[in-house]
Amino acid sequence: MKVRHYSCLGIAIGLANLWTSVFCTHIYSRKDFPHGFVFGSGSSAYQVEGAANQDGRTPSVWDTFTHNEHWHGGSGDVAADGYHKYKEDVQLMVETGLDAYRFSISWSRLIPNGRGLVNPKGLQYYNNLINELISHGIQPHVTLFHYDHPQALEDEYGGWVSRKIVKDFTAYAQVCFREFGDRVSHWTTLNEANVFLIAGYDLGISAPNRCSAPYGINCNKGNSSSEPYLVAYHMLLSHASAVRLYRKKYQGKQHGFIGFNVFMYGVLPLTNSSEDLLAVQRTNDFMIGLMVNPLVFGDYPSIVKKNAGLRLPAFTNYESKQVKGSFDFLGINHYCIVHVKDNPDSLKLENRDMMADIAVDYVYLWNSSVPGLQLALEYLKQVYDNPPVYIHENGLVTERKSSLEDISRVNYLESYIGSLLDAVRNGSNARGYFTWSFLDVFELLDGYNSSFGLYYVDVNDPELKRYPKLSAHWYSHLLKGSNVDSDEVFQQSLVAVD
């Protein structure tokens, strides 16, 4: 098996021009993007639907997590009530000018026990949502798993820590392909697989809240040292199995595409030392390569195998062949820059978690002068042969409040979409861009304390009324053909907000 290796220094030199770039006011319109480039926005099932106990839906691991004594961010029991208000929300999408809407299916709503009988009410809801989108000319981009597997499978065999999940996930995927694939042409199997295994199984800060001391807190079970790698292995096998099924039985007649989603920072060295340059590559190898290298090359990066050792399950030759090439596109979620500094002392720990295996310290920057999205896309172009890419999530977090003049979000979106255009002009194979999120939803980091939405949702209003923010007006002007930095457009948007 041949695995491609890259020189960290070579990549650093190749990206040096991006590292020294600064954001400026971009003058562009959507006409500057290639024909067929898709603009949209997104959400996920647990974060937007609500109706947690209605029409046959059973708890997911996120229902369990948000109702434990250690979580204080509210729950998705009601969320934005997208389950009942989907027609209203689709109308807002039409008014905004979206080409596409990215959403996920709740496994617990569609197949309440995780396997077996399909819930007719859940099936009806997703059919209704998909039909509503299509009837208004909006493409549905569907994610099968967004952090929320059924609690029934977690209770039965531990969910993603067991290889049994491969069979159950594939069966769930088949229901989705069979029932919705005649209208859905873009499927993503797993959302942010790399973050899911760290947050849920190493640090324990999200569902299913598995971890072990000293790396995680308030976990009743788990092993931070081994389970993240075990989950990565099972997610890759599950993804490959679902893709194999789709390609064998459905893709030929449905003519769709299927991909895989990861979270990506724009990673930079804290200093110009050779140690910090190597730390950049090591960070990318663990954060991206752990999941994407097997999809492209059939195996994990060598540094991941070295530092993780026997804790990382090895692929058999058969598994490697099944995983390699099992995607039509990559979806990436990108929000900010991270600067990394080499921390070799963490490798001296006897009982390391995955974060210690990376052996770096982090400094996060949301509002940075460096075009992080362009940096991430350039990395994919150079290291992974420029695969088709959809930016599935990009947005700015702000305090959740009723003020609709989110000028900081407008500035962020203008800069990042301008940076995306620069990347496309530089040869990136990016095919689409989705803001996170369309509405203010239940956020997985802190519930209702922060927001990313283009539309404000008043949780104190029994009707959960939606209000367009300045960013919604700005994005709408972009999608409808206006130059995005026009003073006239900006003033019109302010008037609309008032």
Summary of the structure (lengths in Angstrom):
residues: 498
radius of gyration: 21.5
end to end distance: 61.4
largest distance: 61.8
contacts: 1762
relative contact order: 0.14
helix: 45%
strand: 15%
